[in-house]
Amino acid sequence: MVKKLIFEDLVARADAGDAYAQYELALCYFHGKEVPENKCRAINYMVKSAEEGYVSAMQFLSKIYL
């Protein structure tokens, strides 16, 4: 129950434009942590985070695009 609430809060913050939450949510989807693996959603959130200027998201994307 607690994990579900934490995840729902993470989604809400990511959808509100929080770059760190977008990055963390992307990692959850990329690695299938707490949710089924979904690379498409992961990349989508990672790009949003990078566009907000979050450097770790930029670095992650640069590694998978190479």
All heavy atoms as TSV, in Angstrom:
chain	resi	resn	atom	element	x	y	z
A	1	MET	N	N	0.822	-1.192	0.000
A	1	MET	CA	C	0.000	0.000	0.000
A	1	MET	C	C	0.869	1.260	0.000
A	1	MET	O	O	0.632	2.174	-0.755
A	1	MET	CB	C	-0.941	-0.039	1.207
A	1	MET	CG	C	-1.839	1.143	1.304
A	1	MET	SD	S	-3.101	1.076	0.033
A	1	MET	CE	C	-4.194	2.289	0.612
A	2	VAL	N	N	1.896	1.283	0.844
A	2	VAL	CA	C	2.760	2.449	0.931
A	2	VAL	C	C	3.499	2.663	-0.384
A	2	VAL	O	O	3.579	3.782	-0.886
A	2	VAL	CB	C	3.757	2.315	2.109
A	2	VAL	CG1	C	4.780	3.432	2.078
A	2	VAL	CG2	C	3.014	2.306	3.424
A	3	LYS	N	N	4.014	1.567	-0.965
A	3	LYS	CA	C	4.731	1.690	-2.231
A	3	LYS	C	C	3.823	2.258	-3.317
A	3	LYS	O	O	4.247	3.064	-4.134
A	3	LYS	CB	C	5.289	0.343	-2.677
A	3	LYS	CG	C	6.507	-0.092	-1.913
A	3	LYS	CD	C	7.069	-1.365	-2.481
A	3	LYS	CE	C	8.296	-1.802	-1.721
A	3	LYS	NZ	N	8.908	-2.991	-2.300
A	4	LYS	N	N	2.562	1.832	-3.309
A	4	LYS	CA	C	1.612	2.330	-4.302
A	4	LYS	C	C	1.390	3.833	-4.128
A	4	LYS	O	O	1.362	4.583	-5.107
A	4	LYS	CB	C	0.283	1.582	-4.196
A	4	LYS	CG	C	-0.718	1.992	-5.250
A	4	LYS	CD	C	-2.001	1.207	-5.150
A	4	LYS	CE	C	-2.971	1.681	-6.214
A	4	LYS	NZ	N	-4.247	1.037	-6.126
A	5	LEU	N	N	1.268	4.284	-2.888
A	5	LEU	CA	C	1.078	5.714	-2.625
A	5	LEU	C	C	2.302	6.522	-3.027
A	5	LEU	O	O	2.180	7.608	-3.599
A	5	LEU	CB	C	0.751	5.944	-1.150
A	5	LEU	CG	C	-0.600	5.431	-0.667
A	5	LEU	CD1	C	-0.729	5.624	0.837
A	5	LEU	CD2	C	-1.732	6.129	-1.389
A	6	ILE	N	N	3.476	5.984	-2.742
A	6	ILE	CA	C	4.710	6.668	-3.115
A	6	ILE	C	C	4.806	6.754	-4.635
A	6	ILE	O	O	5.155	7.801	-5.182
A	6	ILE	CB	C	5.940	5.951	-2.522
A	6	ILE	CG1	C	5.938	6.100	-1.002
A	6	ILE	CG2	C	7.232	6.472	-3.125
A	6	ILE	CD1	C	6.954	5.253	-0.289
A	7	PHE	N	N	4.479	5.656	-5.324
A	7	PHE	CA	C	4.530	5.662	-6.780
A	7	PHE	C	C	3.519	6.646	-7.361
A	7	PHE	O	O	3.842	7.397	-8.289
A	7	PHE	CB	C	4.286	4.246	-7.329
A	7	PHE	CG	C	4.424	4.187	-8.812
A	7	PHE	CD1	C	5.678	4.161	-9.405
A	7	PHE	CD2	C	3.304	4.170	-9.632
A	7	PHE	CE1	C	5.816	4.117	-10.781
A	7	PHE	CE2	C	3.434	4.134	-11.011
A	7	PHE	CZ	C	4.693	4.110	-11.583
A	8	GLU	N	N	2.313	6.668	-6.802
A	8	GLU	CA	C	1.291	7.605	-7.285
A	8	GLU	C	C	1.741	9.056	-7.086
A	8	GLU	O	O	1.497	9.911	-7.943
A	8	GLU	CB	C	-0.040	7.356	-6.586
A	8	GLU	CG	C	-0.715	6.084	-7.040
A	8	GLU	CD	C	-1.950	5.732	-6.226
A	8	GLU	OE1	O	-2.278	6.451	-5.256
A	8	GLU	OE2	O	-2.580	4.715	-6.564
A	9	ASP	N	N	2.413	9.329	-5.975
A	9	ASP	CA	C	2.944	10.668	-5.733
A	9	ASP	C	C	4.037	11.001	-6.747
A	9	ASP	O	O	4.098	12.124	-7.257
A	9	ASP	CB	C	3.499	10.762	-4.306
A	9	ASP	CG	C	4.094	12.120	-4.010
A	9	ASP	OD1	O	3.352	13.121	-4.102
A	9	ASP	OD2	O	5.302	12.188	-3.709
A	10	LEU	N	N	4.882	10.029	-7.057
A	10	LEU	CA	C	5.938	10.223	-8.042
A	10	LEU	C	C	5.338	10.554	-9.410
A	10	LEU	O	O	5.792	11.475	-10.091
A	10	LEU	CB	C	6.808	8.970	-8.128
A	10	LEU	CG	C	8.053	9.037	-8.994
A	10	LEU	CD1	C	9.025	10.093	-8.470
A	10	LEU	CD2	C	8.722	7.681	-9.058
A	11	VAL	N	N	4.299	9.833	-9.805
A	11	VAL	CA	C	3.620	10.091	-11.082
A	11	VAL	C	C	3.020	11.496	-11.087
A	11	VAL	O	O	3.163	12.240	-12.068
A	11	VAL	CB	C	2.535	9.029	-11.358
A	11	VAL	CG1	C	1.695	9.418	-12.570
A	11	VAL	CG2	C	3.163	7.657	-11.568
A	12	ALA	N	N	2.368	11.870	-10.009
A	12	ALA	CA	C	1.744	13.194	-9.927
A	12	ALA	C	C	2.791	14.299	-10.047
A	12	ALA	O	O	2.593	15.285	-10.770
A	12	ALA	CB	C	0.965	13.338	-8.621
A	13	ARG	N	N	3.912	14.129	-9.352
A	13	ARG	CA	C	4.967	15.142	-9.427
A	13	ARG	C	C	5.603	15.187	-10.820
A	13	ARG	O	O	5.891	16.262	-11.343
A	13	ARG	CB	C	6.025	14.897	-8.349
A	13	ARG	CG	C	5.497	15.218	-6.957
A	13	ARG	CD	C	6.561	15.159	-5.868
A	13	ARG	NE	N	7.099	13.801	-5.731
A	13	ARG	CZ	C	8.396	13.500	-5.849
A	13	ARG	NH1	N	9.292	14.426	-6.092
A	13	ARG	NH2	N	8.796	12.256	-5.709
A	14	ALA	N	N	5.793	14.025	-11.414
A	14	ALA	CA	C	6.363	13.970	-12.770
A	14	ALA	C	C	5.431	14.640	-13.769
A	14	ALA	O	O	5.873	15.431	-14.612
A	14	ALA	CB	C	6.626	12.521	-13.170
A	15	ASP	N	N	4.161	14.351	-13.671
A	15	ASP	CA	C	3.192	14.949	-14.593
A	15	ASP	C	C	3.030	16.450	-14.375
A	15	ASP	O	O	2.608	17.168	-15.274
A	15	ASP	CB	C	1.837	14.240	-14.484
A	15	ASP	CG	C	1.881	12.825	-15.068
A	15	ASP	OD1	O	2.807	12.523	-15.844
A	15	ASP	OD2	O	0.976	12.031	-14.747
A	16	ALA	N	N	3.396	16.924	-13.176
A	16	ALA	CA	C	3.337	18.353	-12.874
A	16	ALA	C	C	4.594	19.091	-13.343
A	16	ALA	O	O	4.685	20.300	-13.216
A	16	ALA	CB	C	3.133	18.568	-11.379
A	17	GLY	N	N	5.576	18.331	-13.874
A	17	GLY	CA	C	6.765	18.960	-14.429
A	17	GLY	C	C	8.015	18.897	-13.574
A	17	GLY	O	O	9.012	19.540	-13.894
A	18	ASP	N	N	8.003	18.117	-12.497
A	18	ASP	CA	C	9.170	17.966	-11.628
A	18	ASP	C	C	10.213	17.102	-12.345
A	18	ASP	O	O	10.008	15.909	-12.557
A	18	ASP	CB	C	8.730	17.321	-10.312
A	18	ASP	CG	C	9.856	17.140	-9.312
A	18	ASP	OD1	O	11.003	16.843	-9.713
A	18	ASP	OD2	O	9.575	17.269	-8.107
A	19	ALA	N	N	11.338	17.710	-12.727
A	19	ALA	CA	C	12.361	17.021	-13.514
A	19	ALA	C	C	12.948	15.820	-12.775
A	19	ALA	O	O	13.203	14.780	-13.392
A	19	ALA	CB	C	13.471	17.993	-13.902
A	20	TYR	N	N	13.180	15.959	-11.463
A	20	TYR	CA	C	13.724	14.835	-10.699
A	20	TYR	C	C	12.725	13.676	-10.665
A	20	TYR	O	O	13.108	12.522	-10.856
A	20	TYR	CB	C	14.086	15.268	-9.278
A	20	TYR	CG	C	14.595	14.130	-8.435
A	20	TYR	CD1	C	15.858	13.601	-8.648
A	20	TYR	CD2	C	13.805	13.565	-7.437
A	20	TYR	CE1	C	16.332	12.539	-7.893
A	20	TYR	CE2	C	14.272	12.508	-6.674
A	20	TYR	CZ	C	15.531	11.995	-6.902
A	20	TYR	OH	O	15.992	10.946	-6.160
A	21	ALA	N	N	11.461	13.970	-10.456
A	21	ALA	CA	C	10.433	12.930	-10.433
A	21	ALA	C	C	10.315	12.269	-11.812
A	21	ALA	O	O	10.144	11.051	-11.900
A	21	ALA	CB	C	9.084	13.510	-10.008
A	22	GLN	N	N	10.430	13.045	-12.867
A	22	GLN	CA	C	10.387	12.486	-14.223
A	22	GLN	C	C	11.543	11.511	-14.427
A	22	GLN	O	O	11.365	10.432	-14.993
A	22	GLN	CB	C	10.448	13.606	-15.263
A	22	GLN	CG	C	9.203	14.455	-15.291
A	22	GLN	CD	C	9.379	15.749	-16.056
A	22	GLN	OE1	O	10.484	16.234	-16.239
A	22	GLN	NE2	N	8.266	16.322	-16.487
A	23	TYR	N	N	12.705	11.899	-13.961
A	23	TYR	CA	C	13.894	11.043	-14.073
A	23	TYR	C	C	13.702	9.743	-13.298
A	23	TYR	O	O	13.938	8.649	-13.820
A	23	TYR	CB	C	15.118	11.808	-13.560
A	23	TYR	CG	C	16.373	10.987	-13.494
A	23	TYR	CD1	C	17.076	10.667	-14.641
A	23	TYR	CD2	C	16.861	10.546	-12.271
A	23	TYR	CE1	C	18.242	9.917	-14.582
A	23	TYR	CE2	C	18.026	9.799	-12.197
A	23	TYR	CZ	C	18.713	9.491	-13.356
A	23	TYR	OH	O	19.860	8.742	-13.290
A	24	GLU	N	N	13.269	9.855	-12.045
A	24	GLU	CA	C	13.066	8.662	-11.210
A	24	GLU	C	C	11.985	7.752	-11.794
A	24	GLU	O	O	12.119	6.522	-11.800
A	24	GLU	CB	C	12.711	9.070	-9.780
A	24	GLU	CG	C	13.861	9.654	-9.013
A	24	GLU	CD	C	15.004	8.664	-8.796
A	24	GLU	OE1	O	14.741	7.475	-8.523
A	24	GLU	OE2	O	16.172	9.090	-8.911
A	25	LEU	N	N	10.911	8.344	-12.286
A	25	LEU	CA	C	9.833	7.558	-12.885
A	25	LEU	C	C	10.329	6.862	-14.145
A	25	LEU	O	O	10.011	5.695	-14.387
A	25	LEU	CB	C	8.635	8.464	-13.187
A	25	LEU	CG	C	7.370	7.784	-13.653
A	25	LEU	CD1	C	6.894	6.742	-12.642
A	25	LEU	CD2	C	6.277	8.821	-13.890
A	26	ALA	N	N	11.126	7.562	-14.922
A	26	ALA	CA	C	11.702	6.957	-16.121
A	26	ALA	C	C	12.535	5.734	-15.766
A	26	ALA	O	O	12.451	4.701	-16.433
A	26	ALA	CB	C	12.546	7.983	-16.870
A	27	LEU	N	N	13.330	5.838	-14.708
A	27	LEU	CA	C	14.142	4.698	-14.285
A	27	LEU	C	C	13.265	3.523	-13.841
A	27	LEU	O	O	13.587	2.363	-14.124
A	27	LEU	CB	C	15.092	5.106	-13.161
A	27	LEU	CG	C	16.231	6.039	-13.547
A	27	LEU	CD1	C	17.062	6.390	-12.311
A	27	LEU	CD2	C	17.110	5.430	-14.621
A	28	CYS	N	N	12.180	3.833	-13.156
A	28	CYS	CA	C	11.245	2.770	-12.743
A	28	CYS	C	C	10.723	2.019	-13.966
A	28	CYS	O	O	10.723	0.790	-13.995
A	28	CYS	CB	C	10.073	3.356	-11.960
A	28	CYS	SG	S	10.469	3.924	-10.309
A	29	TYR	N	N	10.280	2.764	-14.964
A	29	TYR	CA	C	9.762	2.126	-16.174
A	29	TYR	C	C	10.865	1.432	-16.964
A	29	TYR	O	O	10.649	0.360	-17.525
A	29	TYR	CB	C	9.052	3.151	-17.070
A	29	TYR	CG	C	7.657	3.467	-16.631
A	29	TYR	CD1	C	7.306	4.753	-16.248
A	29	TYR	CD2	C	6.672	2.483	-16.588
A	29	TYR	CE1	C	6.011	5.054	-15.838
A	29	TYR	CE2	C	5.385	2.768	-16.176
A	29	TYR	CZ	C	5.063	4.057	-15.812
A	29	TYR	OH	O	3.774	4.336	-15.406
A	30	PHE	N	N	12.040	2.009	-17.023
A	30	PHE	CA	C	13.134	1.426	-17.801
A	30	PHE	C	C	13.570	0.083	-17.241
A	30	PHE	O	O	13.816	-0.864	-17.980
A	30	PHE	CB	C	14.322	2.396	-17.854
A	30	PHE	CG	C	15.352	2.014	-18.871
A	30	PHE	CD1	C	15.191	2.396	-20.195
A	30	PHE	CD2	C	16.470	1.283	-18.523
A	30	PHE	CE1	C	16.132	2.039	-21.151
A	30	PHE	CE2	C	17.417	0.928	-19.462
A	30	PHE	CZ	C	17.251	1.304	-20.788
A	31	HIS	N	N	13.652	-0.001	-15.913
A	31	HIS	CA	C	14.138	-1.214	-15.258
A	31	HIS	C	C	13.014	-2.122	-14.753
A	31	HIS	O	O	13.288	-3.175	-14.180
A	31	HIS	CB	C	15.062	-0.852	-14.101
A	31	HIS	CG	C	16.294	-0.134	-14.537
A	31	HIS	ND1	N	17.290	-0.717	-15.289
A	31	HIS	CD2	C	16.693	1.155	-14.355
A	31	HIS	CE1	C	18.244	0.155	-15.535
A	31	HIS	NE2	N	17.899	1.309	-14.990
A	32	GLY	N	N	11.771	-1.708	-14.922
A	32	GLY	CA	C	10.652	-2.512	-14.444
A	32	GLY	C	C	10.593	-2.570	-12.931
A	32	GLY	O	O	10.250	-3.594	-12.344
A	33	LYS	N	N	10.927	-1.466	-12.280
A	33	LYS	CA	C	10.949	-1.395	-10.817
A	33	LYS	C	C	9.617	-0.837	-10.324
A	33	LYS	O	O	9.280	0.306	-10.612
A	33	LYS	CB	C	12.109	-0.479	-10.400
A	33	LYS	CG	C	12.533	-0.611	-8.974
A	33	LYS	CD	C	13.871	0.068	-8.781
A	33	LYS	CE	C	13.656	1.382	-8.079
A	33	LYS	NZ	N	14.886	2.132	-7.866
A	34	GLU	N	N	8.861	-1.649	-9.619
A	34	GLU	CA	C	7.540	-1.295	-9.076
A	34	GLU	C	C	6.443	-1.226	-10.150
A	34	GLU	O	O	5.274	-1.072	-9.830
A	34	GLU	CB	C	7.561	0.029	-8.293
A	34	GLU	CG	C	8.553	0.086	-7.164
A	34	GLU	CD	C	8.345	-0.990	-6.122
A	34	GLU	OE1	O	7.202	-1.412	-5.861
A	34	GLU	OE2	O	9.344	-1.436	-5.551
A	35	VAL	N	N	6.826	-1.299	-11.410
A	35	VAL	CA	C	5.872	-1.287	-12.529
A	35	VAL	C	C	6.395	-2.228	-13.609
A	35	VAL	O	O	7.584	-2.534	-13.643
A	35	VAL	CB	C	5.707	0.125	-13.141
A	35	VAL	CG1	C	5.015	1.063	-12.195
A	35	VAL	CG2	C	7.029	0.689	-13.591
A	36	PRO	N	N	5.510	-2.672	-14.508
A	36	PRO	CA	C	6.007	-3.480	-15.625
A	36	PRO	C	C	6.972	-2.644	-16.488
A	36	PRO	O	O	6.765	-1.444	-16.671
A	36	PRO	CB	C	4.747	-3.823	-16.426
A	36	PRO	CG	C	3.625	-3.656	-15.456
A	36	PRO	CD	C	4.056	-2.578	-14.509
A	37	GLU	N	N	8.013	-3.271	-16.975
A	37	GLU	CA	C	8.982	-2.581	-17.822
A	37	GLU	C	C	8.285	-1.995	-19.049
A	37	GLU	O	O	7.488	-2.662	-19.697
A	37	GLU	CB	C	10.060	-3.567	-18.255
A	37	GLU	CG	C	11.201	-2.939	-18.991
A	37	GLU	CD	C	12.266	-3.958	-19.336
A	37	GLU	OE1	O	12.953	-4.435	-18.409
A	37	GLU	OE2	O	12.370	-4.283	-20.529
A	38	ASN	N	N	8.580	-0.743	-19.329
A	38	ASN	CA	C	7.994	-0.061	-20.484
A	38	ASN	C	C	9.019	0.964	-20.978
A	38	ASN	O	O	9.071	2.087	-20.498
A	38	ASN	CB	C	6.681	0.611	-20.102
A	38	ASN	CG	C	5.940	1.190	-21.282
A	38	ASN	OD1	O	6.555	1.672	-22.236
A	38	ASN	ND2	N	4.624	1.162	-21.226
A	39	LYS	N	N	9.835	0.537	-21.932
A	39	LYS	CA	C	10.919	1.388	-22.427
A	39	LYS	C	C	10.385	2.662	-23.087
A	39	LYS	O	O	10.992	3.726	-22.963
A	39	LYS	CB	C	11.798	0.631	-23.419
A	39	LYS	CG	C	12.423	-0.627	-22.873
A	39	LYS	CD	C	13.560	-0.355	-21.955
A	39	LYS	CE	C	14.287	-1.665	-21.654
A	39	LYS	NZ	N	15.019	-1.678	-20.457
A	40	CYS	N	N	9.272	2.572	-23.774
A	40	CYS	CA	C	8.700	3.733	-24.445
A	40	CYS	C	C	8.332	4.818	-23.431
A	40	CYS	O	O	8.683	5.985	-23.599
A	40	CYS	CB	C	7.483	3.314	-25.264
A	40	CYS	SG	S	6.817	4.641	-26.272
A	41	ARG	N	N	7.639	4.442	-22.381
A	41	ARG	CA	C	7.288	5.405	-21.325
A	41	ARG	C	C	8.540	5.931	-20.635
A	41	ARG	O	O	8.628	7.109	-20.290
A	41	ARG	CB	C	6.393	4.758	-20.278
A	41	ARG	CG	C	4.956	4.895	-20.584
A	41	ARG	CD	C	4.122	4.570	-19.369
A	41	ARG	NE	N	2.735	4.711	-19.756
A	41	ARG	CZ	C	1.743	4.090	-19.196
A	41	ARG	NH1	N	1.969	3.271	-18.193
A	41	ARG	NH2	N	0.513	4.269	-19.607
A	42	ALA	N	N	9.505	5.036	-20.444
A	42	ALA	CA	C	10.746	5.434	-19.789
A	42	ALA	C	C	11.441	6.536	-20.579
A	42	ALA	O	O	11.828	7.561	-20.015
A	42	ALA	CB	C	11.678	4.230	-19.637
A	43	ILE	N	N	11.576	6.339	-21.860
A	43	ILE	CA	C	12.250	7.328	-22.698
A	43	ILE	C	C	11.452	8.623	-22.720
A	43	ILE	O	O	12.023	9.722	-22.663
A	43	ILE	CB	C	12.466	6.787	-24.120
A	43	ILE	CG1	C	13.357	5.545	-24.089
A	43	ILE	CG2	C	13.046	7.860	-25.039
A	43	ILE	CD1	C	14.702	5.738	-23.446
A	44	ASN	N	N	10.137	8.510	-22.773
A	44	ASN	CA	C	9.281	9.695	-22.792
A	44	ASN	C	C	9.517	10.559	-21.550
A	44	ASN	O	O	9.732	11.766	-21.650
A	44	ASN	CB	C	7.815	9.261	-22.897
A	44	ASN	CG	C	6.891	10.397	-23.251
A	44	ASN	OD1	O	7.324	11.426	-23.730
A	44	ASN	ND2	N	5.608	10.196	-23.027
A	45	TYR	N	N	9.503	9.943	-20.377
A	45	TYR	CA	C	9.739	10.693	-19.142
A	45	TYR	C	C	11.186	11.185	-19.055
A	45	TYR	O	O	11.448	12.274	-18.541
A	45	TYR	CB	C	9.385	9.861	-17.907
A	45	TYR	CG	C	7.927	9.895	-17.567
A	45	TYR	CD1	C	7.113	8.777	-17.731
A	45	TYR	CD2	C	7.334	11.047	-17.061
A	45	TYR	CE1	C	5.763	8.811	-17.418
A	45	TYR	CE2	C	5.992	11.094	-16.738
A	45	TYR	CZ	C	5.209	9.966	-16.919
A	45	TYR	OH	O	3.880	10.010	-16.598
A	46	MET	N	N	12.119	10.392	-19.565
A	46	MET	CA	C	13.522	10.791	-19.515
A	46	MET	C	C	13.757	12.023	-20.390
A	46	MET	O	O	14.489	12.944	-20.002
A	46	MET	CB	C	14.414	9.630	-19.969
A	46	MET	CG	C	15.855	9.778	-19.583
A	46	MET	SD	S	16.192	9.803	-17.785
A	46	MET	CE	C	15.963	8.085	-17.339
A	47	VAL	N	N	13.136	12.056	-21.556
A	47	VAL	CA	C	13.260	13.215	-22.443
A	47	VAL	C	C	12.657	14.454	-21.777
A	47	VAL	O	O	13.246	15.542	-21.816
A	47	VAL	CB	C	12.607	12.941	-23.812
A	47	VAL	CG1	C	12.452	14.210	-24.625
A	47	VAL	CG2	C	13.416	11.906	-24.586
A	48	LYS	N	N	11.504	14.291	-21.144
A	48	LYS	CA	C	10.887	15.426	-20.450
A	48	LYS	C	C	11.826	15.967	-19.369
A	48	LYS	O	O	11.992	17.182	-19.229
A	48	LYS	CB	C	9.556	15.012	-19.811
A	48	LYS	CG	C	8.435	14.806	-20.793
A	48	LYS	CD	C	7.174	14.396	-20.061
A	48	LYS	CE	C	6.042	14.131	-21.030
A	48	LYS	NZ	N	4.801	13.780	-20.337
A	49	SER	N	N	12.439	15.072	-18.627
A	49	SER	CA	C	13.359	15.472	-17.579
A	49	SER	C	C	14.568	16.204	-18.161
A	49	SER	O	O	14.984	17.247	-17.648
A	49	SER	CB	C	13.814	14.244	-16.786
A	49	SER	OG	O	14.715	14.605	-15.773
A	50	ALA	N	N	15.108	15.671	-19.229
A	50	ALA	CA	C	16.262	16.304	-19.876
A	50	ALA	C	C	15.893	17.680	-20.411
A	50	ALA	O	O	16.678	18.634	-20.298
A	50	ALA	CB	C	16.772	15.419	-21.006
A	51	GLU	N	N	14.701	17.799	-20.968
A	51	GLU	CA	C	14.249	19.096	-21.485
A	51	GLU	C	C	14.090	20.131	-20.374
A	51	GLU	O	O	14.212	21.330	-20.616
A	51	GLU	CB	C	12.929	18.933	-22.249
A	51	GLU	CG	C	13.106	18.250	-23.586
A	51	GLU	CD	C	11.795	17.956	-24.288
A	51	GLU	OE1	O	10.716	18.002	-23.652
A	51	GLU	OE2	O	11.850	17.648	-25.497
A	52	GLU	N	N	13.840	19.657	-19.163
A	52	GLU	CA	C	13.751	20.552	-18.003
A	52	GLU	C	C	15.134	20.926	-17.488
A	52	GLU	O	O	15.263	21.715	-16.559
A	52	GLU	CB	C	12.947	19.897	-16.876
A	52	GLU	CG	C	11.480	19.700	-17.177
A	52	GLU	CD	C	10.708	21.003	-17.196
A	52	GLU	OE1	O	11.046	21.922	-16.439
A	52	GLU	OE2	O	9.764	21.098	-17.999
A	53	GLY	N	N	16.171	20.316	-18.055
A	53	GLY	CA	C	17.537	20.648	-17.670
A	53	GLY	C	C	18.178	19.709	-16.671
A	53	GLY	O	O	19.254	20.002	-16.147
A	54	TYR	N	N	17.547	18.568	-16.408
A	54	TYR	CA	C	18.098	17.634	-15.424
A	54	TYR	C	C	19.267	16.870	-16.060
A	54	TYR	O	O	19.087	16.060	-16.969
A	54	TYR	CB	C	17.009	16.682	-14.924
A	54	TYR	CG	C	17.390	15.969	-13.652
A	54	TYR	CD1	C	17.453	16.658	-12.450
A	54	TYR	CD2	C	17.692	14.619	-13.647
A	54	TYR	CE1	C	17.806	16.021	-11.277
A	54	TYR	CE2	C	18.052	13.967	-12.484
A	54	TYR	CZ	C	18.111	14.670	-11.299
A	54	TYR	OH	O	18.473	14.036	-10.137
A	55	VAL	N	N	20.482	17.132	-15.582
A	55	VAL	CA	C	21.701	16.631	-16.201
A	55	VAL	C	C	21.773	15.104	-16.211
A	55	VAL	O	O	22.206	14.507	-17.199
A	55	VAL	CB	C	22.945	17.241	-15.518
A	55	VAL	CG1	C	24.227	16.640	-16.066
A	55	VAL	CG2	C	22.945	18.749	-15.691
A	56	SER	N	N	21.363	14.451	-15.146
A	56	SER	CA	C	21.416	12.989	-15.102
A	56	SER	C	C	20.554	12.369	-16.202
A	56	SER	O	O	20.915	11.342	-16.773
A	56	SER	CB	C	20.966	12.471	-13.736
A	56	SER	OG	O	21.880	12.870	-12.746
A	57	ALA	N	N	19.437	13.003	-16.509
A	57	ALA	CA	C	18.587	12.517	-17.590
A	57	ALA	C	C	19.285	12.687	-18.935
A	57	ALA	O	O	19.226	11.805	-19.795
A	57	ALA	CB	C	17.249	13.262	-17.592
A	58	MET	N	N	19.960	13.798	-19.103
A	58	MET	CA	C	20.719	14.029	-20.333
A	58	MET	C	C	21.802	12.974	-20.507
A	58	MET	O	O	21.991	12.427	-21.602
A	58	MET	CB	C	21.355	15.418	-20.317
A	58	MET	CG	C	20.378	16.555	-20.353
A	58	MET	SD	S	21.296	18.110	-20.202
A	58	MET	CE	C	19.999	19.200	-19.652
A	59	GLN	N	N	22.502	12.676	-19.422
A	59	GLN	CA	C	23.567	11.676	-19.470
A	59	GLN	C	C	23.001	10.293	-19.778
A	59	GLN	O	O	23.577	9.545	-20.575
A	59	GLN	CB	C	24.327	11.660	-18.146
A	59	GLN	CG	C	25.136	12.912	-17.910
A	59	GLN	CD	C	25.725	12.982	-16.515
A	59	GLN	OE1	O	25.188	12.413	-15.563
A	59	GLN	NE2	N	26.827	13.704	-16.380
A	60	PHE	N	N	21.886	9.952	-19.163
A	60	PHE	CA	C	21.253	8.657	-19.412
A	60	PHE	C	C	20.891	8.527	-20.884
A	60	PHE	O	O	21.175	7.515	-21.518
A	60	PHE	CB	C	20.005	8.511	-18.526
A	60	PHE	CG	C	19.336	7.180	-18.659
A	60	PHE	CD1	C	19.693	6.136	-17.826
A	60	PHE	CD2	C	18.355	6.965	-19.612
A	60	PHE	CE1	C	19.074	4.899	-17.947
A	60	PHE	CE2	C	17.736	5.738	-19.741
A	60	PHE	CZ	C	18.098	4.696	-18.903
A	61	LEU	N	N	20.263	9.557	-21.426
A	61	LEU	CA	C	19.857	9.519	-22.826
A	61	LEU	C	C	21.057	9.426	-23.753
A	61	LEU	O	O	21.012	8.699	-24.758
A	61	LEU	CB	C	19.014	10.752	-23.166
A	61	LEU	CG	C	17.615	10.770	-22.575
A	61	LEU	CD1	C	16.964	12.133	-22.788
A	61	LEU	CD2	C	16.742	9.674	-23.173
A	62	SER	N	N	22.128	10.114	-23.425
A	62	SER	CA	C	23.309	10.060	-24.289
A	62	SER	C	C	23.886	8.646	-24.329
A	62	SER	O	O	24.368	8.213	-25.369
A	62	SER	CB	C	24.373	11.055	-23.822
A	62	SER	OG	O	24.985	10.637	-22.624
A	63	LYS	N	N	23.780	7.929	-23.240
A	63	LYS	CA	C	24.306	6.551	-23.198
A	63	LYS	C	C	23.456	5.590	-24.013
A	63	LYS	O	O	23.985	4.698	-24.663
A	63	LYS	CB	C	24.393	6.056	-21.755
A	63	LYS	CG	C	25.479	6.748	-20.968
A	63	LYS	CD	C	25.482	6.281	-19.529
A	63	LYS	CE	C	26.487	7.079	-18.719
A	63	LYS	NZ	N	26.428	6.746	-17.304
A	64	ILE	N	N	22.142	5.765	-23.991
A	64	ILE	CA	C	21.306	4.802	-24.723
A	64	ILE	C	C	21.215	5.145	-26.202
A	64	ILE	O	O	20.881	4.287	-27.010
A	64	ILE	CB	C	19.899	4.640	-24.113
A	64	ILE	CG1	C	19.112	5.921	-24.160
A	64	ILE	CG2	C	19.977	4.094	-22.715
A	64	ILE	CD1	C	17.653	5.732	-23.822
A	65	TYR	N	N	21.492	6.393	-26.564
A	65	TYR	CA	C	21.444	6.769	-27.971
A	65	TYR	C	C	22.735	6.413	-28.699
A	65	TYR	O	O	22.781	6.419	-29.912
A	65	TYR	CB	C	21.143	8.264	-28.140
A	65	TYR	CG	C	19.690	8.594	-27.922
A	65	TYR	CD1	C	19.319	9.690	-27.157
A	65	TYR	CD2	C	18.683	7.822	-28.469
A	65	TYR	CE1	C	17.991	10.000	-26.947
A	65	TYR	CE2	C	17.351	8.114	-28.263
A	65	TYR	CZ	C	17.010	9.212	-27.508
A	65	TYR	OH	O	15.698	9.507	-27.311
A	66	LEU	N	N	23.802	6.142	-27.962
A	66	LEU	CA	C	25.071	5.810	-28.617
A	66	LEU	C	C	25.127	4.391	-29.064
A	66	LEU	O	O	24.679	3.464	-28.704
A	66	LEU	CB	C	26.250	6.095	-27.667
A	66	LEU	CG	C	26.471	7.580	-27.408
A	66	LEU	CD1	C	27.626	7.744	-26.428
A	66	LEU	CD2	C	26.792	8.330	-28.683
